[in-house]
Amino acid sequence: MITKAQYGWSPARLVIYLMGKGKREEHRNPHVVASWDGLDSRWQPEQIGPTEFDLRLGPMIDALHAPAIAAGLPLRHDAATQRGRTKNGYVWHCSVRNRAEDPDLSDQQWAAIAREVLHGTGIATHRDHGGPRWFAVRHADDHIHIAVVLVRQDTSRRFWPEFDRWRLRAVAANLERRYGLELTAPADQTAAPGQRRGELEKASRSGALPARIELARAVRDAAARTFTPEAFVEELRRMGYLAELRYLPSGDPIGYKIARTADVNADGQPVYYGGSKLAPDLSLPRLLKRWASASTPVPNTSASARERQSLLDEARRSTEQARSCVRGARAGQHVEDPDGIAHATADMFTALRNLAGEGQPGGPATAAAQRYDRACRAPHDPVPQLGELAAELRGLAWQLMALRGLRGGEQPAAVLLAVALAALALEIAALQRTRGRVHQARAAREAAWLARRWRPRRPTTAGGLAAGMPLQRGSSGQLPTPQKARTS
């Protein structure tokens, strides 16, 4: 169950929107399911025309306006009314939406949900007859909208809900359990910022990836190849992006910004993004913490075939050890903080994507790295401290980045690394699930499934895997060790 709250200044405009066609004519059969006085559906506006949107909205608007007028509040927002007032309006608008997989709920159930939401946030508690006036409107099977004027009827005093966005998550979790809905994760500040509508529309027109997705991927690649802010920015420029550091007056770097060369605004200026606008762990201070968390390796770009093979084998063994450590953590054996291992595993997924050399954004290794991104961050601590094993894992991932792709005879070892990485991600998913971190568990599980799908794209030398050779599960459910390809 997804909730979103926002503030406004005009009760009338909100009612017109909720009972109207919507911004893109997406509303169907708008009707009132709950109200502050228990009359509920009896507040449904009278139909005065041939369509379902021809409604007499005056009584509904007047009822919401009354407390605001008694409190001397403006009925619309403009520059004059904002002077001396807070930027947030007194109209509280909350949408409550189910996932597509959830069962449809009745109007009576949605009415009960609306009251639970208002009670849980402290806006309109049960049996508080002097509380604010509000309506809940439904115009789709999967969600409702709640409109509240934040003025008490008994005192005509304006009030503010405290920590309403945080409380909404707790209310949603209780409602999910009560109605048997899909569980959603708590608000733990691990999600990357969402794509804005303008960004998505621009990506659709150009056929390119949305800017934030592409730039976050580039930043992760550059961060896994460099270890200082200056080298990091130079690597981004080498990759074809616009990048600049920002400095304090003392001369110390405090941040950076990155843009695509062809991504410009209406004035023809590049559209820059700061690191924290891409993901919680990609700001410069957190990249500095990441670089300091493991000893800086010496990338060997001219490694011999034996050294490259040895590095792939060592990475697989460390990945298997990390899996055993996470399994021990699930059993209560705290050898090392598993959050550190989970975060270092993200670098291994980045390294796998670079080893795969996928030219298409939708390749399995690329998709696995992108999906795992959410799984790696611990709540309220996007870059945790690394233990010895996690630091080793991160250092090996940095060295794998220097290989810049695979050679033919290395593909079997890379497949084994992908299988071990998938098993580690599944172990991390199980651990996150036991901790109640639903979104992290789901992301790790999906990343594991994608990593298992990865195949070498070219045939290997004799004795290796053939390109596209299927990896079938054995009777135990585990992926078997790849066998030699048959030769005629």
GUGUGU-585613 format. One line per 5 residues: number of its first residue (from 1); for each residue x, y, z of C-alpha. Coordinates in nm, 2 decimals. Layout:
BEGIN
NUM> X Y Z  ...
END
This chain:
BEGIN
1> 0.00 0.00 0.00  0.16 0.33 -0.12  0.07 0.66 0.05  0.16 1.01 -0.06  0.07 1.33 0.12
6> 0.10 1.69 0.00  -0.02 2.03 0.10  -0.22 2.29 -0.09  -0.42 2.62 -0.04  -0.74 2.57 -0.23
11> -1.02 2.33 -0.11  -1.22 2.42 -0.42  -0.95 2.33 -0.67  -0.88 2.00 -0.50  -1.25 1.91 -0.50
16> -1.29 2.00 -0.87  -0.98 1.78 -0.95  -1.10 1.48 -0.75  -1.45 1.49 -0.88  -1.35 1.57 -1.24
21> -1.19 1.39 -1.53  -0.83 1.41 -1.40  -0.53 1.56 -1.57  -0.53 1.30 -1.85  -0.90 1.19 -1.82
26> -0.80 0.90 -1.61  -1.08 0.93 -1.35  -1.37 0.70 -1.37  -1.69 0.72 -1.16  -1.57 0.96 -0.89
31> -1.77 0.91 -0.58  -1.75 0.99 -0.21  -1.69 0.69 0.01  -1.63 0.85 0.36  -1.67 1.19 0.53
36> -1.59 1.35 0.87  -1.95 1.34 0.99  -2.03 0.97 0.90  -2.27 1.07 0.62  -2.02 0.92 0.37
41> -2.19 0.85 0.04  -2.47 1.09 0.12  -2.22 1.37 0.04  -2.20 1.25 -0.32  -2.27 1.56 -0.53
46> -2.59 1.57 -0.73  -2.56 1.49 -1.10  -2.68 1.78 -1.31  -2.57 1.68 -1.66  -2.54 1.38 -1.89
51> -2.19 1.27 -1.79  -2.06 1.13 -1.47  -1.85 1.45 -1.42  -2.15 1.69 -1.44  -2.19 1.73 -1.07
56> -2.31 2.01 -0.84  -1.99 2.06 -0.63  -2.10 2.38 -0.45  -2.23 2.21 -0.13  -1.92 2.00 -0.10
61> -1.69 2.30 -0.15  -1.88 2.52 0.09  -1.86 2.25 0.36  -1.48 2.24 0.33  -1.45 2.62 0.30
66> -1.65 2.69 0.62  -1.37 2.61 0.88  -1.11 2.80 0.67  -1.34 3.10 0.65  -1.39 3.09 1.03
71> -1.02 3.08 1.08  -0.96 3.38 0.84  -0.76 3.17 0.60  -0.74 3.26 0.23  -0.93 3.04 -0.01
76> -0.66 3.04 -0.27  -0.28 3.08 -0.28  -0.10 3.37 -0.43  0.20 3.58 -0.34  0.00 3.83 -0.13
81> -0.15 3.56 0.09  0.18 3.38 0.14  0.35 3.68 0.31  0.40 3.61 0.67  0.27 3.26 0.63
86> 0.43 2.92 0.60  0.49 2.79 0.25  0.27 2.48 0.32  -0.10 2.53 0.27  -0.37 2.42 0.51
91> -0.53 2.16 0.27  -0.39 1.81 0.33  -0.43 1.58 0.03  -0.33 1.21 0.07  -0.36 0.94 -0.19
96> -0.37 0.57 -0.07  -0.30 0.31 -0.34  -0.28 -0.07 -0.36  -0.04 -0.26 -0.57  -0.17 -0.42 -0.90
101> -0.14 -0.76 -0.74  -0.37 -0.68 -0.45  -0.74 -0.77 -0.45  -1.00 -0.51 -0.51  -1.15 -0.36 -0.20
106> -1.51 -0.24 -0.15  -1.62 0.11 -0.09  -1.69 0.02 0.28  -1.34 -0.11 0.32  -1.19 0.20 0.16
111> -1.39 0.41 0.39  -1.25 0.22 0.69  -0.90 0.26 0.55  -0.95 0.64 0.52  -1.05 0.67 0.88
116> -0.75 0.45 0.99  -0.52 0.67 0.79  -0.65 0.99 0.95  -0.65 0.83 1.30  -0.29 0.70 1.26
121> -0.15 1.03 1.15  -0.33 1.21 1.43  -0.52 1.44 1.19  -0.87 1.31 1.28  -0.88 1.06 1.56
126> -1.17 0.83 1.63  -1.46 0.99 1.81  -1.30 1.34 1.79  -1.62 1.53 1.69  -1.45 1.87 1.69
131> -1.18 1.76 1.45  -1.13 1.88 1.09  -1.36 1.83 0.80  -1.26 1.58 0.53  -1.38 1.37 0.24
136> -1.25 1.05 0.09  -1.31 1.01 -0.29  -1.27 0.70 -0.50  -1.24 0.71 -0.87  -1.05 0.39 -0.94
141> -1.05 0.03 -0.81  -0.70 0.05 -0.65  -0.69 0.38 -0.47  -0.86 0.67 -0.29  -0.79 1.03 -0.22
146> -0.84 1.20 0.12  -0.89 1.58 0.13  -0.87 1.75 0.47  -0.89 2.12 0.58  -0.64 2.14 0.87
151> -0.87 2.36 1.09  -1.05 2.23 1.40  -1.42 2.28 1.39  -1.45 2.34 1.77  -1.18 2.61 1.81
156> -1.13 2.73 1.45  -0.76 2.69 1.51  -0.53 2.57 1.23  -0.30 2.28 1.32  -0.02 2.07 1.16
161> 0.01 1.69 1.16  0.35 1.59 1.31  0.56 1.35 1.11  0.26 1.26 0.90  0.47 1.10 0.62
166> 0.65 0.87 0.86  0.32 0.78 1.04  0.16 0.70 0.71  0.41 0.42 0.65  0.32 0.26 0.99
171> -0.05 0.29 0.92  0.00 0.13 0.57  0.19 -0.16 0.72  -0.09 -0.23 0.97  -0.35 -0.21 0.69
176> -0.15 -0.45 0.47  -0.15 -0.71 0.74  -0.52 -0.66 0.81  -0.65 -0.68 0.46  -0.39 -0.94 0.33
181> -0.22 -0.70 0.09  0.13 -0.71 -0.06  0.37 -0.59 0.21  0.57 -0.28 0.12  0.89 -0.16 0.28
186> 0.91 0.10 0.56  1.03 0.45 0.47  1.40 0.39 0.54  1.57 0.64 0.30  1.72 0.36 0.09
191> 1.53 0.43 -0.24  1.69 0.63 -0.52  1.50 0.95 -0.62  1.22 0.87 -0.86  1.21 0.98 -1.22
196> 1.01 1.29 -1.28  0.75 1.30 -1.55  0.94 1.54 -1.76  1.25 1.31 -1.75  1.04 1.01 -1.85
201> 0.88 1.20 -2.13  1.21 1.32 -2.26  1.35 0.97 -2.25  1.05 0.84 -2.44  1.09 1.09 -2.71
206> 1.46 1.04 -2.75  1.46 0.66 -2.71  1.74 0.69 -2.45  1.75 0.58 -2.08  1.61 0.83 -1.83
211> 1.89 1.06 -1.72  1.91 0.95 -1.36  1.94 0.58 -1.44  2.21 0.64 -1.70  2.41 0.89 -1.48
216> 2.38 0.67 -1.17  2.53 0.38 -1.37  2.81 0.59 -1.50  2.89 0.72 -1.15  2.91 0.37 -1.01
221> 3.14 0.26 -1.29  3.37 0.56 -1.24  3.36 0.52 -0.86  3.48 0.16 -0.90  3.77 0.26 -1.12
226> 3.90 0.56 -0.92  3.99 0.65 -0.57  4.01 1.03 -0.55  3.76 1.30 -0.64  3.98 1.44 -0.91
231> 4.04 1.11 -1.08  3.67 1.03 -1.04  3.57 1.34 -1.24  3.83 1.28 -1.50  3.70 0.93 -1.55
236> 3.34 1.06 -1.60  3.47 1.30 -1.86  3.66 1.02 -2.03  3.33 0.83 -2.05  3.18 1.12 -2.24
241> 2.99 1.30 -1.96  3.01 1.66 -1.84  3.13 1.66 -1.48  3.26 1.92 -1.23  3.37 1.92 -0.87
246> 3.24 2.18 -0.62  3.48 2.31 -0.36  3.46 2.48 -0.02  3.63 2.81 0.03  3.91 2.61 0.20
251> 3.97 2.43 -0.13  3.84 2.09 -0.02  3.59 1.92 -0.25  3.24 1.91 -0.12  3.04 1.77 -0.41
256> 3.01 1.71 -0.78  2.77 1.75 -1.06  2.72 1.54 -1.38  2.52 1.58 -1.70  2.48 1.42 -2.04
261> 2.62 1.62 -2.32  2.30 1.61 -2.53  2.06 1.67 -2.23  1.99 2.04 -2.22  1.71 2.26 -2.09
266> 1.50 2.52 -2.28  1.79 2.76 -2.26  2.03 2.52 -2.42  2.22 2.46 -2.09  2.32 2.12 -1.97
271> 2.09 1.96 -1.71  2.32 1.87 -1.42  2.25 1.63 -1.13  2.43 1.62 -0.80  2.53 1.28 -0.66
276> 2.26 1.27 -0.39  2.00 1.32 -0.66  2.10 1.00 -0.82  2.11 0.77 -0.52  2.16 0.80 -0.14
281> 2.51 0.65 -0.15  2.64 0.85 -0.45  2.70 1.19 -0.29  3.07 1.29 -0.28  3.10 1.25 0.11
286> 2.97 0.90 0.08  3.19 0.82 -0.22  3.49 0.93 -0.01  3.37 0.70 0.27  3.34 0.42 0.01
291> 3.69 0.47 -0.12  3.83 0.48 0.24  3.65 0.16 0.34  3.89 -0.08 0.16  4.26 -0.06 0.08
296> 4.31 0.09 -0.26  4.42 -0.18 -0.50  4.67 -0.14 -0.77  4.48 -0.21 -1.09  4.68 -0.42 -1.33
301> 4.55 -0.34 -1.68  4.83 -0.54 -1.85  4.78 -0.86 -1.64  4.88 -1.19 -1.79  4.63 -1.46 -1.88
306> 4.74 -1.65 -1.57  4.69 -1.34 -1.34  4.35 -1.26 -1.49  4.23 -1.62 -1.44  4.37 -1.62 -1.08
311> 4.18 -1.29 -1.01  3.85 -1.44 -1.13  3.90 -1.75 -0.92  3.99 -1.54 -0.61  3.68 -1.33 -0.66
316> 3.46 -1.64 -0.68  3.61 -1.78 -0.36  3.56 -1.46 -0.17  3.20 -1.44 -0.30  3.14 -1.79 -0.17
321> 3.30 -1.70 0.17  3.08 -1.39 0.19  2.77 -1.61 0.13  2.88 -1.83 0.42  2.92 -1.53 0.64
326> 2.57 -1.39 0.56  2.42 -1.74 0.62  2.59 -1.74 0.96  2.45 -1.40 1.04  2.10 -1.54 0.97
331> 2.18 -1.81 1.22  2.30 -1.56 1.48  2.67 -1.60 1.42  2.79 -1.24 1.40  3.13 -1.29 1.24
336> 3.10 -0.97 1.04  2.84 -0.70 0.98  2.63 -0.84 0.68  2.53 -0.48 0.58  2.89 -0.42 0.48
341> 2.89 -0.74 0.28  2.57 -0.64 0.11  2.71 -0.30 0.01  3.04 -0.44 -0.12  2.84 -0.69 -0.32
346> 2.70 -0.40 -0.53  3.06 -0.34 -0.65  3.08 -0.71 -0.76  2.76 -0.67 -0.96  2.91 -0.36 -1.12
351> 3.23 -0.55 -1.20  3.02 -0.84 -1.35  2.84 -0.59 -1.58  3.17 -0.46 -1.70  3.31 -0.81 -1.75
356> 3.00 -0.89 -1.95  3.07 -0.60 -2.19  2.70 -0.57 -2.26  2.62 -0.31 -2.53  2.25 -0.31 -2.46
361> 2.10 -0.15 -2.15  1.87 -0.44 -2.10  2.13 -0.71 -2.07  2.10 -0.95 -1.77  2.42 -0.84 -1.60
366> 2.33 -0.47 -1.65  1.98 -0.53 -1.52  2.11 -0.73 -1.23  2.34 -0.45 -1.12  2.06 -0.20 -1.15
371> 1.81 -0.41 -0.95  2.06 -0.49 -0.68  2.12 -0.11 -0.62  1.83 -0.09 -0.37  1.93 -0.41 -0.19
376> 2.28 -0.28 -0.10  2.19 0.01 0.12  2.12 -0.02 0.49  1.84 0.19 0.64  1.96 0.54 0.74
381> 2.32 0.44 0.67  2.37 0.42 0.29  2.75 0.34 0.32  2.81 0.11 0.62  3.15 0.03 0.77
386> 3.31 -0.27 0.60  3.45 -0.57 0.79  3.76 -0.76 0.66  3.57 -0.99 0.42  3.36 -0.70 0.28
391> 3.67 -0.49 0.23  3.83 -0.78 0.04  3.52 -0.82 -0.17  3.53 -0.45 -0.27  3.90 -0.45 -0.34
396> 3.86 -0.75 -0.57  3.57 -0.58 -0.75  3.79 -0.28 -0.81  4.06 -0.50 -0.96  3.81 -0.68 -1.18
401> 3.70 -0.34 -1.32  4.06 -0.30 -1.46  4.02 -0.61 -1.67  3.79 -0.42 -1.91  3.61 -0.72 -2.04
406> 3.67 -1.09 -2.08  3.89 -1.30 -2.31  3.77 -1.62 -2.46  3.92 -1.87 -2.21  3.80 -1.67 -1.91
411> 3.43 -1.71 -1.98  3.38 -2.03 -1.78  3.54 -1.87 -1.47  3.32 -1.56 -1.52  3.01 -1.78 -1.53
416> 3.11 -1.95 -1.21  3.16 -1.60 -1.05  2.81 -1.50 -1.17  2.66 -1.82 -1.02  2.84 -1.75 -0.69
421> 2.72 -1.39 -0.70  2.36 -1.50 -0.76  2.38 -1.74 -0.46  2.52 -1.46 -0.24  2.24 -1.23 -0.35
426> 1.98 -1.49 -0.26  2.14 -1.53 0.09  2.13 -1.15 0.13  1.76 -1.15 0.02  1.68 -1.41 0.28
431> 1.85 -1.20 0.55  1.68 -0.88 0.45  1.35 -1.06 0.45  1.40 -1.17 0.81  1.48 -0.81 0.90
436> 1.16 -0.68 0.75  1.34 -0.50 0.47  1.09 -0.60 0.20  1.21 -0.39 -0.08  1.58 -0.48 -0.03
441> 1.49 -0.85 -0.02  1.29 -0.83 -0.34  1.57 -0.63 -0.52  1.84 -0.88 -0.41  1.62 -1.18 -0.52
446> 1.55 -1.03 -0.86  1.92 -0.94 -0.91  2.01 -1.31 -0.83  1.77 -1.43 -1.09  1.91 -1.19 -1.36
451> 2.27 -1.29 -1.27  2.18 -1.65 -1.33  2.05 -1.57 -1.67  2.38 -1.42 -1.79  2.57 -1.61 -2.06
456> 2.89 -1.55 -2.24  2.82 -1.39 -2.58  3.10 -1.54 -2.77  3.22 -1.90 -2.80  3.51 -1.99 -2.58
461> 3.83 -2.17 -2.68  3.83 -2.55 -2.66  3.75 -2.67 -2.32  3.53 -2.38 -2.23  3.15 -2.30 -2.24
466> 2.98 -2.25 -2.57  2.80 -1.92 -2.60  2.44 -1.94 -2.50  2.49 -2.27 -2.33  2.19 -2.31 -2.09
471> 2.25 -2.35 -1.72  2.00 -2.61 -1.60  1.93 -2.65 -1.23  2.00 -2.99 -1.07  1.76 -3.18 -0.85
476> 1.89 -2.99 -0.55  1.79 -2.66 -0.71  2.15 -2.54 -0.74  2.32 -2.45 -1.06  2.57 -2.72 -1.16
481> 2.94 -2.66 -1.25  2.96 -2.59 -1.62  3.08 -2.89 -1.82  3.32 -2.89 -2.11  3.16 -2.83 -2.45
486> 3.15 -3.13 -2.68  3.37 -3.13 -2.99  3.31 -3.33 -3.30
END
